[in-house]
Structures are given as structure tokens and as C-alpha cells.
Amino acid sequence: MSGGGIVIAGTHSGSGKTTVTLGIMAALRQLGRRVMPFKCGPDFIDPTLHHLVTGEISRNLDLWMAGESFCQTCYSRWSSPADISVVEGVMGMFDGGASSSAALAKALGLPVILVLDVRSAAESGAAMLKGFEVLDPQIRPSGVILNMVGSRRHHELVATAIIEHCRAEVLGSLPRTLDFTLPSRHLGLHMGEETPVTPEKIEAFARVIGDNIDLRRLEEIAASATAPHSEHAAKQKDVEGRIRLAVARDRAFCFYYEDNLDILRRAGAEICFFSPLDDKALPENIDGVYLGGGYPELYADRLSSNEAMLTAIRKWTADDRPLYAECGGFMYLTRGITDQEGRFHDLAGVFPTQAVMQTKRARLGYRQITTTTESFFGPPRTQLRGHEFHYSSIEEMKSDIERIYAVGDTVEGYRLGNVLGGYMHLHFGSTPEAAGNFVRFCLDHRKERNQ
């Protein structure tokens, strides 16, 4: 039986939400709890940090990309075996409208713990919290954690004002001198697989959390959750694989929504991971290839020097075999990447263009596409949802390369034979039939080749 769950939200981006979330997860683990992590929104990096701390796979819950029903089903399925589930919010509590932390908490029936950054405020912290309580009375914070507190006196001033004017409980505070930082770069924090913080530092931070935050009361608040339970979700099982799908997964290609892989498995795909960085050949007896996003620009030298894998990719595409590539995977299929220092790194050359890294972000935001023609995702006018976030752009693509959808105001969805690539990261939550269509396309293509 699940021990309930919470959403940890912030007053704004940079309020310390991720740090506090990781600390609470680690501290609950030290108490012997099985903690199931989730992330509100499209972020790829925070879930890997959750996994580093909890040992559990973290799932993205995004109401816009995947829909309310999918998010409820996903939460129900994966939270049920946990002692407590912790959902890290996105940006500020109400930022993002229909995809906000507040909207997700409401959809899942979870109480909210608000991280309140008070580094430049004292009693005014109560006014900030009061605003979060009255903006939407249906989803006011149940508890508050004060962050960036300068002294015991500072804590007392803020906490006293909150007790007098607000309804949320003060669960504790974290000092401004807290020695716990996470390294970052152009797409955000470092991935969990890179071990950006040592286990020893996580353990020490967990002890600090346990000393400064009332975890017993936090668990009691979590137990008050009224999250919907789905018997159907708990009983879902993967079907026996009908195709073998090669999925690139290493430090260069690490941006995947875990539920996308599950949806593909349930559609009949056996997932075979491979590394474009280290492997010399694609997995054997495969029927399709999926190149996800990540950091190919950081590993461009190694990717370029692995000529055996580049040759394997070129042969696969030259044989007109099914391949889907998004963002970093799409960049890998271009002639190469020009980095910020102006150095060019040769890559697969499937698409006649190159990716150029920029110092400023090129695109960011949710995207919905509608295909203009039949594809391995389905018939014309198939709608798909996802997210776009990248610091590169491509040179103008040749006009004879087919475009089958637009991303925002940019015509994209570049198709060459049975290769489809673009910058958008798809989420199959709202359209699992698209994943099923892709699996069937790979299966039919194999049958045609074997005739």
C-alpha cells in the first residue's frame, strides 16, 4: 500500500527546489523508505538525479504533452509499491498554466510542499506565501520549507510571521551556507549518470535535511494524498517483443522519456541499447533504430572518430531501413557539428546539412505537430506532442529533402527514405498509437525484406 505522496514546488526557478527535493529523497532513503521519484514537466536531467539518489527510475508527468489520464495512470502504476512518492515541480508553483506544478498536484490529488527562498526577506516571506495560498484555494501549499536562511533569528522572524498570517506549516529551514551544489552547463545540470555529486556528499546532505526538516510531519502530510488509483495501470504488462529496436543510450545520447520506452515495449518492441560512442556495430537482428537527444556536441570528437559506427548508420539508412532521430540524434545524422570554437566534427552525413552550436539558446518550448503525409507514425494529420530545447541550429536544408511537419513556425520533420529526423523530443503519452504504428512499420518492413 502506497504511503502517499507530495509535490515539492518552488516560488520561482532557482528557489532551490531541485536541491531540496534531492535532499528529502536522500533523507527518506536513510530512514529506510522506498522513495518513488517523479518530475513535473519535460525535463530530462532532474529524473537522472532522482535515480542517482533513490535508485528508482523517475518518471516525467506532463499534463500538456501526455494528458491528465496518462499522468494519473503513470503515477498510480509506479507509486503503488513505494513508501512515499516525491514529485519535483517545475519553475514556480503556478508557472506553466495547464502544465504547472499546481495543476499536476490538483490532477493527482497530492499536497504541495513549497520551497520559499527568503535570502532577501524576513516577515515579507509570509506575504509571499500568503499569495500562493490564495491564488488558487483548491491547491494551496500544505507545508513550507524556508531556504537560504541566514541565521536562527532570520528563521524566527519568517516563521513567526507565517504562523500568524498563513495556513501552511513551517516544516523547517535550510541555511544559506549549505555546502551542496550541483554543476551545470548549457542544457542544465549534469546528468545523474555522470555522478555530479558523490555518494558521501549525498549522505552528508541527507543528514543535514534530517536535522533541519521535520520529515515525520512531511510523511504525515504525504499520507493525506487522495491520488486516484488505477487497477488497470497496475496490471499493465509488456507484450512479447515482435521487433528488436536499437536505442542509442550513452553519455552523448541520454535524453529519453522512460515512458516512451515502456510504450514502445507494450507495442511489441524489444529494446536493445547501444552506444554510438563506444560500439563498433549496431545490435544484431534489429528492425529499427531510435536516436534520442543528449549532448553529441560535448562528445563530437569521439563520435567522429568512431568511424565503424558511422559506417553502420550510413549503411542502415542507405538500405532504407527505419530510423527515427530527434534533437541530438538528428544532429548526429547531419554532415557534422561545428562547435562554439568553430571546429567542425564529421558525423554520419545522412542529411545534407550541418549543425552549428550557438552561445545562446536557439529554441525552447512545448510543440504540437500535425503530419502532412503518411509516415511511420501514422496517416496524414497525425498529431504528436513534445518539447524542444536546443542550442544548435542547422544550415538550410536542401529543398529536395522532404518535410512532413512543422515545429512552431519552422517547417521540419525531415524525411529521407525511411529516415525521419527533427529537433522535437516526442512524448507518446497522448498518442501511444503512434508508437504502435512505428513498431508495425518496422515489422512490415522486415517482412517485405524477407520476401
C-alpha positions in Angstrom: 0.0 0.0 0.0 1.4 3.4 -1.0 2.4 5.8 1.8 1.1 8.7 -0.2 3.0 11.4 -2.0 3.9 15.1 -2.2 4.7 17.7 -4.9 7.7 19.9 -4.0 7.1 23.2 -5.7 9.1 26.4 -5.7 8.2 30.1 -5.6 10.3 30.6 -8.8 13.1 28.9 -10.8 16.3 29.0 -8.8 14.5 28.8 -5.4 16.3 25.6 -4.5 13.6 23.2 -5.4 15.9 20.6 -7.0 18.4 20.7 -4.2 15.6 20.4 -1.5 13.9 17.6 -3.5 17.1 15.6 -3.7 17.9 16.1 -0.1 14.4 15.0 1.1 14.6 11.9 -1.2 18.0 11.1 0.3 16.9 11.7 3.8 13.9 9.5 3.4 16.1 6.8 2.0 18.3 7.0 5.0 15.2 6.3 7.1 14.7 3.1 5.1 11.8 4.3 3.0 11.3 3.2 -0.6 11.0 6.6 -2.4 9.4 6.7 -5.8 10.5 9.8 -7.7 8.7 11.8 -10.4 9.3 15.0 -12.3 6.7 17.5 -13.4 7.3 18.7 -16.9 9.6 17.8 -19.8 13.0 17.9 -18.1 15.4 15.0 -18.9 18.1 15.8 -16.4 16.4 16.0 -13.0 15.0 12.5 -13.3 18.5 11.1 -13.7 19.5 12.9 -10.4 16.4 11.4 -8.8 17.6 8.0 -9.9 21.1 8.7 -8.5 19.7 9.4 -5.1 16.8 6.9 -4.8 17.9 4.0 -7.0 14.5 4.2 -8.7 13.6 5.2 -12.2 12.0 8.7 -12.2 9.0 9.3 -14.5 8.0 12.6 -16.2 4.5 13.7 -15.5 3.5 16.3 -18.1 -0.2 17.2 -18.4 0.2 19.0 -21.7 2.4 16.5 -23.5 0.9 13.3 -22.1 -2.6 14.3 -20.9 -4.2 14.0 -17.5 -5.3 10.4 -17.8 -1.9 9.2 -18.8 -0.3 11.1 -15.9 -2.8 9.7 -13.4 -2.2 6.2 -14.7 1.5 6.6 -14.7 1.6 7.9 -11.2 -0.8 5.2 -9.9 1.2 2.4 -11.5 4.6 3.4 -10.3 3.8 4.9 -6.9 1.8 1.9 -5.6 4.9 -0.1 -4.4 6.5 2.9 -2.7 6.5 4.0 0.9 6.3 7.6 -0.3 6.3 9.3 -3.7 8.0 12.6 -4.3 7.2 14.7 -7.3 9.6 17.5 -8.1 7.8 20.5 -9.6 8.8 22.8 -12.4 9.7 26.5 -12.3 7.4 28.4 -9.8 4.4 26.6 -8.5 1.9 28.2 -10.8 4.2 28.8 -13.8 3.2 26.9 -17.0 -0.6 27.2 -16.7 -2.1 23.9 -17.5 1.3 22.2 -17.1 2.2 23.8 -13.8 3.2 22.1 -10.6 -0.1 23.3 -9.1 -2.1 21.8 -12.0 -0.4 18.5 -11.6 -0.8 18.4 -7.8 -4.5 19.1 -8.4 -4.8 16.4 -11.0 -3.1 13.8 -8.8 -4.7 14.8 -5.5 -1.3 15.5 -3.9 -0.4 18.0 -1.2 2.2 20.7 -2.1 5.3 21.5 -0.1 6.5 24.9 -1.1 10.2 25.8 -1.1 10.4 29.5 -0.1 13.6 31.4 -0.9 13.9 34.0 1.8 17.5 35.2 1.2 16.4 38.8 0.8 13.3 38.9 3.0 12.1 38.3 6.6 8.5 38.9 7.5 7.7 39.6 3.9 8.2 35.9 3.4 4.8 35.4 4.9 3.3 37.8 2.3 4.8 35.7 -0.5 3.5 32.5 1.0 0.0 34.1 1.5 -0.1 34.9 -2.2 0.5 31.2 -3.0 -2.2 30.2 -0.6 -5.0 32.5 -2.0 -4.2 32.4 -5.7 -5.9 29.1 -6.1 -7.5 28.0 -2.8 -8.1 24.5 -4.3 -4.4 23.8 -4.2 -2.7 25.9 -1.5 0.6 24.7 0.0 0.2 22.4 2.9 3.8 22.9 4.2 6.7 25.3 3.5 10.4 24.8 3.7 12.4 28.0 4.1 15.6 28.1 2.0 18.6 30.4 2.1 18.1 31.3 5.8 20.9 33.5 7.2 20.6 32.8 10.9 18.4 31.4 13.7 17.0 34.9 14.2 16.2 35.1 10.5 14.3 31.8 10.7 12.4 33.0 13.7 11.3 36.2 12.0 10.0 34.5 8.9 8.4 31.5 10.8 6.6 33.7 13.3 5.1 35.8 10.5 4.0 32.7 8.7 2.4 31.2 11.8 0.5 34.5 12.3 -0.7 35.1 8.8 -0.6 31.8 6.8 -2.1 28.3 7.0 0.8 26.3 5.7 3.0 24.6 8.3 6.7 25.5 8.5 8.5 22.2 8.2 12.0 23.5 8.6 14.6 25.6 7.0 18.0 25.3 5.3 20.9 27.6 5.9 22.4 30.0 3.3 25.8 28.4 4.0 24.6 24.9 2.9 27.5 23.2 1.2 25.7 21.3 -1.6 25.9 22.4 -5.2 25.1 20.7 -8.5 27.4 21.5 -11.5 25.6 22.9 -14.6 26.1 23.6 -18.3 24.2 24.9 -21.3 21.3 22.5 -21.2 21.0 22.5 -17.4 22.5 20.4 -14.6 24.8 17.4 -15.2 23.2 14.1 -15.7 22.9 11.6 -12.8 24.9 9.0 -14.8 27.9 11.4 -14.6 27.8 11.3 -10.8 27.9 15.1 -10.4 27.9 14.6 -6.6 29.5 11.8 -4.6 27.5 9.3 -2.5 29.3 10.6 0.5 28.2 14.1 -0.2 24.6 12.9 -0.7 24.7 11.1 2.6 26.0 14.1 4.4 23.3 16.3 2.8 20.6 13.8 3.8 21.8 14.2 7.4 21.5 17.9 7.2 18.0 17.6 5.8 17.1 15.2 8.6 18.4 17.7 11.2 16.6 20.7 9.8 13.3 19.5 8.3 10.5 17.6 10.1 10.4 14.5 8.0 7.9 12.8 10.3 5.4 15.6 9.7 6.2 15.7 6.0 5.3 12.0 5.7 2.1 12.6 7.6 1.2 15.3 5.0 2.1 12.9 2.2 -0.2 10.3 3.7 -3.2 12.7 3.3 -2.9 12.5 -0.5 -6.1 11.5 -2.4 -4.3 10.4 -5.6 -6.5 8.3 -7.9 -5.7 4.6 -8.1 -5.9 2.7 -11.4 -6.3 -1.1 -11.2 -5.8 -1.2 -15.0 -2.5 0.7 -14.7 -1.2 -1.7 -12.0 -1.9 -4.7 -14.2 -0.4 -3.5 -17.4 2.3 -5.8 -18.8 4.6 -5.6 -21.8 3.7 -7.9 -24.7 6.2 -10.3 -26.1 8.6 -8.5 -28.4 7.7 -8.6 -32.1 10.6 -6.4 -33.3 14.0 -5.5 -32.0 14.5 -1.8 -31.7 18.1 -0.4 -31.3 18.1 2.6 -29.0 21.2 4.7 -28.7 22.0 5.3 -25.0 25.2 6.6 -23.6 26.6 9.9 -22.3 26.1 11.5 -25.8 22.5 10.2 -26.2 20.8 10.2 -22.9 17.5 12.2 -23.3 14.7 9.7 -23.3 11.3 9.8 -21.6 11.3 6.4 -19.8 7.6 6.0 -20.5 8.3 6.3 -24.3 10.4 3.2 -24.0 7.7 1.4 -22.0 5.1 2.4 -24.6 7.2 1.0 -27.3 7.7 -2.2 -25.4 4.0 -2.6 -24.9 3.5 -2.0 -28.6 5.8 -5.0 -29.2 9.3 -3.7 -29.3 12.3 -5.4 -27.6 14.6 -2.5 -26.7 18.3 -3.1 -27.4 20.6 -0.4 -26.2 23.8 0.5 -27.9 26.5 3.2 -27.7 27.4 5.4 -30.7 30.4 6.4 -28.6 31.9 3.0 -27.9 30.2 0.3 -30.0 31.6 -0.6 -33.4 28.3 -2.0 -34.8 24.6 -1.8 -34.4 23.0 -4.7 -32.4 22.3 -7.8 -34.3 18.9 -8.7 -35.9 17.3 -5.4 -35.3 14.3 -3.9 -37.2 14.6 -0.2 -36.4 16.8 2.4 -34.8 15.9 5.2 -32.4 18.4 8.0 -31.9 17.4 10.2 -29.0 18.7 13.5 -27.8 21.5 14.4 -25.5 25.0 16.0 -25.7 26.6 15.0 -29.1 28.3 18.4 -29.1 30.2 17.5 -26.0 31.4 14.2 -27.4 31.8 15.2 -31.0 35.4 14.2 -31.3 34.7 10.6 -30.0 31.6 10.3 -32.1 33.5 11.4 -35.2 36.4 9.1 -34.6 34.1 6.0 -34.2 34.1 5.5 -38.0 32.8 1.9 -37.6 29.6 3.1 -36.0 29.2 5.9 -38.5 29.6 3.4 -41.3 27.0 1.1 -39.8 24.5 4.0 -39.5 25.2 5.1 -43.1 24.7 1.5 -44.4 21.5 1.2 -42.4 20.0 4.3 -43.9 21.3 3.6 -47.4 19.4 0.2 -47.2 16.3 2.3 -46.5 15.8 0.8 -43.0 13.6 2.5 -40.4 15.3 5.1 -38.2 13.8 7.9 -36.1 16.1 10.6 -34.7 15.3 13.6 -32.5 17.4 16.6 -31.5 20.9 15.3 -30.7 20.2 12.2 -32.7 19.2 14.3 -35.6 22.4 16.3 -35.3 24.4 13.0 -35.4 22.8 12.3 -38.8 24.0 15.6 -40.3 27.3 16.1 -42.1 28.7 17.2 -38.7 28.7 19.6 -35.9 30.6 23.0 -35.7 31.3 23.7 -32.1 31.4 27.1 -30.4 35.1 27.4 -31.1 34.4 27.0 -34.8 35.8 23.4 -35.1 34.0 21.1 -37.4 33.4 17.4 -36.5 32.5 15.0 -39.2 29.5 12.8 -38.5 27.1 10.5 -40.4 26.2 12.7 -43.3 22.8 11.2 -43.9 21.2 14.6 -44.1 22.9 17.2 -46.3 23.4 19.9 -43.7 25.4 20.6 -40.6 24.6 21.6 -37.0 26.1 24.8 -35.7 26.4 25.4 -31.9 25.4 28.8 -30.7 26.2 30.6 -27.5 22.5 31.4 -26.9 19.6 29.1 -26.7 18.1 28.6 -30.2 14.6 27.2 -29.3 12.6 26.3 -26.2 9.0 25.3 -25.6 6.2 22.8 -26.0 5.3 21.8 -29.5 2.4 20.1 -31.3 2.9 18.8 -34.8 0.5 17.6 -37.4 1.9 15.4 -40.1 1.2 16.4 -43.7 1.6 13.0 -45.2 1.7 9.3 -44.2 4.7 8.3 -42.0 5.8 5.5 -39.8 3.9 7.3 -37.0 0.5 7.1 -38.8 -1.7 8.5 -41.6 -1.6 12.2 -42.7 -2.8 14.6 -40.0 -1.4 12.5 -37.2 -0.9 14.8 -34.2 2.0 14.4 -31.9 3.2 16.4 -28.9 6.6 17.1 -27.4 9.1 19.6 -26.3 12.0 21.5 -28.0 15.2 22.7 -26.3 18.5 23.2 -28.1 21.5 25.4 -28.6 22.2 24.5 -32.1 20.7 25.3 -35.5 21.2 23.7 -38.9 22.2 25.2 -42.1 19.4 25.5 -44.7 18.3 22.0 -45.6 18.2 21.2 -49.4 14.8 21.7 -50.9 14.7 18.1 -52.2 14.6 16.7 -48.7 11.0 16.1 -47.8 9.4 17.9 -44.9 6.4 16.2 -43.3 5.5 18.5 -40.4 6.3 22.0 -38.9 7.6 22.7 -35.4 6.2 26.0 -34.4 7.0 28.4 -37.2 9.7 26.1 -38.6 9.0 23.6 -41.3 10.8 20.4 -40.2 10.2 16.7 -39.9 12.9 15.9 -42.5 12.4 12.6 -44.2 14.8 10.8 -46.5 13.5 7.3 -47.4 12.6 5.7 -44.1 14.7 8.0 -42.0 12.8 10.8 -40.1 14.6 13.4 -38.1 14.0 16.8 -36.4 14.7 18.8 -33.3 11.5 18.0 -31.3 11.5 15.4 -28.5 8.3 13.5 -28.8 6.3 12.1 -25.9 4.0 9.2 -26.8 1.8 9.5 -23.7 -1.1 11.3 -25.5 -0.7 9.3 -28.7 0.5 5.7 -27.9 -0.9 4.6 -31.3 2.0 6.5 -32.9 4.5 4.2 -31.2 2.4 1.2 -32.2 2.4 2.4 -35.8 6.2 2.8 -35.7 6.6 -0.8 -34.4 4.2 -2.1 -37.0 6.1 -0.2 -39.7 9.3 -1.8 -38.6 7.7 -5.3 -38.6 6.1 -4.8 -42.0 9.4 -3.6 -43.4 11.2 -6.7 -42.1 8.6 -8.9 -43.7 9.0 -7.2 -47.0 12.8 -7.5 -46.9 12.4 -11.3 -46.2 10.1 -12.0 -49.1 
